[in-house]
C-alpha cells in the first residue's frame, strides 16, 4: 500500500523522505524537487507533515500562492491564433 503525503500531486511519503535524505533541508527545497504543496490545496494538508519530517527549529517559509481559478480548455484554445499547419 502506498502512503501518499500529497494527494493533490500524487507525491508519496517515500519520495519526500528520499529527497530529504539527499540533503534537501527546507520546505522550499522539498517543494521544488517534488511539487509537494503545489497542488489544488496549496499545501493545506501536506506541508505540516513536510515540516515535521524536516524536524527543523527554523526553516524558510514556503512561498504561498493562491490557487489559480479553473478555465475551460475551449476558452484557453481560443486565445491561440491559428497556424498555417491547420
N, C-alpha and C positions, 0 to 999 in steps of 0.2 A: 504494500500500500504506500502510495506517495504522499508525503506531507507537504502541502503547499503553504508557503509562507505568504505569498502574494497571489491571490486568486485572480485578480484583475489581469495580471500579466503572466500567469502560469509559471511563477518562479517558485522552485522548491526550496525547502529548508536546507537540503543538502547543497544546493548551488550557492546559497548565501554563505553557508559555512565554508565552502571551498574558496570563495572569493576572500573571505576574512582570513583564512589560513594562508592565502597568497600574499598577505600583507596589506590589504585594504583596511584602513583603520578608522575611517569616519563614515558617517551616514551618507554623505555626498559621494564618497569613493564607491561604496557598495551600490548606491543608486545608479551611478554612471556605468558600472560594469555589469549590472544585472537588470536594470529597469524597475527594480522594486520601488514602489511608491510613485510610479509614473502612470498608473492605470486610472481607471474611471474614478476610484475613491480618493486618488491623490495621497495615498499613504495613511488614510484614516484608520485602517485596520492592521497594517503590516509594519509601519515604521517604529512603533513602540517595541515590537519584537526584535527588529534590527538593532535598536539601541540596547536592548537587553543583551543580545548576542555580543555586541561590541564591548560591553562592560566598561564603558568609558565614564570617567567622572565629568569631564568636559569635552564636548565634541562640537564640531561645526554644525550649525543648524542646517537642516535640509532646505533647499531652495523650493519654496512653495509657489505653485502656480494654480490659479483657479481652473477647474475643468473647462475645456472648450465646449461650446454648445454643439449639438448634433446638427449636421447639414445633410440634406438629401443628395445622393450621387448625381441625379439629373441636374440639380441646381449647380453643383460643382462643375459638371461636364459642360454646362452652358457657358462657363467663363473661359473655356479654352477655344481659341479660334480654330476653324477647320484648316487642315493642312492639304497640300496638293496630292498627297498619297491617298486621300479618301475617295 
